[in-house]
Amino acid sequence: MEGVIMNGGSMTVRKSPPVMVTPVSETPGGYYFLSCLDQDIPFPMLTIYSYRTGNETVADVLKQSLAKVLLHYYPLAGTMSLDSRGRFVVECTKNGVPFVEAVADRTVDSLGDLRVPNEDTTRKLIYMDPKAKSYIELPLLTVQVTKFKCGGFTLGIAISHTVVDGVSGMNFVNSWAEVARDQTLSVVPFHDRTLLQARVPPTPKYPYDDFIDIKDVSDMETQYKNEANINKIFSFDAGKLAAIKKMAMADGRLQACSTFSALSALVWKARCKALNMKHAQLTKLRILVDVRSKFKEPLPKNYFGNLVVFTCCVTTAGELSERPISYTVEQIRKACEQVDEEYVRSRMDYIDMYRPPLSTVSTLVISSWARLAYGTSDFGLGDPTQFGCGALASELCVFQPEGEKGIGVVMTLPESAMSTFEDVIEQISDQ
């Protein structure tokens, strides 16, 4: 196999040059509309699926089934472009999907816990176009199949978050798996995103605190820049989660409390303390909310695109540290409860009018992957044994499923802050 050899660390991977996989027959051309919700997250999602069992033909099966499933998911074979207003739009060029075959000199089990991003592993197991200079130049989808000495393989995928959210991306992968098993698609994508066009005239009704510009009075950016950034997963089993909820309701302020809001509150408080935020430092918690159930006239269940919006809490680090965790839970609950159809449509109008930049200073973004159906991505050789994200932005925290009703919290922090975060989490959890 000729191509690029990537070594360093404990694993060497030999990659073949990418080949372009195109739909097996004609698909629609022209420009593919992207909604305001699609404009909100302009970066790729990187994921790795690990399988203990493979065979010599696995790459061919994946390549051939990809060409077939692209008939239904044809926008992924196109390229990103900008319209006259500078908004993202997909040009259905049928350019194709870069597909890379690779061989590793280790076993699949040597990869460790794939839920925790590792830059070296990601670089070796996911193909990223080295010529792309910006997000807009990246392919909308890339695929890398890597075979291991043990007979297992990994499937590394980079897919544009501008085109899909977690649910739509997972529907694509599972549809691809169904085609590989010669099955009929259980979900045929619905492509008319004009259902989520901004209103004319736009009528935003909310201030949207997540667009507030925050000053870094605590000099956190220097800390991230000067120290090694550490990725780590923290495990919360059902017992620990129940204890955190009980702690949040102990002062009688709350009559009920969801697992998500209690755990989010704990993580936000601990992160602020770990980063040594000053008392007056403003901090944001941005939460990704799935809005599929928020519309009075339900959108098609097979809608292909982004159906997530951000909701936000803003307070000072001093407020978070001095007030009980029930206060933080209450802010999170209020932020989530305000997300209804009017909130979504108002936000789309706001983005369409102002295209506001997002500040990441002192911001924590929480995204829950706990309900993604990654365990059914069987391409004919069994379900994946592991699934994880290939990269984590400094402000992002991902909730992943763990065991029976448990949650793994994946975080990235500067090395000194990570040590403090561990101590704080342990202290609060033991209360």
Buried (B, 14 or more C-beta within 10 A) or exposed (E): EEBBEBEEBEBBBBBBEBEEBBBBEEBEEEEBBBBBBBBBBBEBBBBBBBBBBBEEEBBEBBBBBBBBBBBBBBBBBBBBBEEEEEBBBBBBEBBBBBBBBBBBEBBBEEBEEBBBBBEEBBBBBBBBEEEEEEBBEBBBBBBBBBBBEBBBBBBBBBBBBBBBBBBBBBBBBBBBBBBBEEEEBEBBBBBEBEEBBBEEEBEBEEEBBBBBEBEBBBEBEEBBEEBEBBBBBBEBBBEBBBBBBEBBBEEEBBEEBBBBBBBBBBBBBBBBBBBBBBEEBBBBBBBBBBBBEBBEEEBEEBBBBBBBBBBBBBBBBBBBEEBBBBBBBBBBBEBBEEBEEBBBBBBBBBBBBEEEEBBBBBBBBBBBBBEBEBEEBBBBBEBBBBBBBBBBEBBBBBBBBBEEBBBBBBBBBBEBBBEBBBEBBEEBBEE
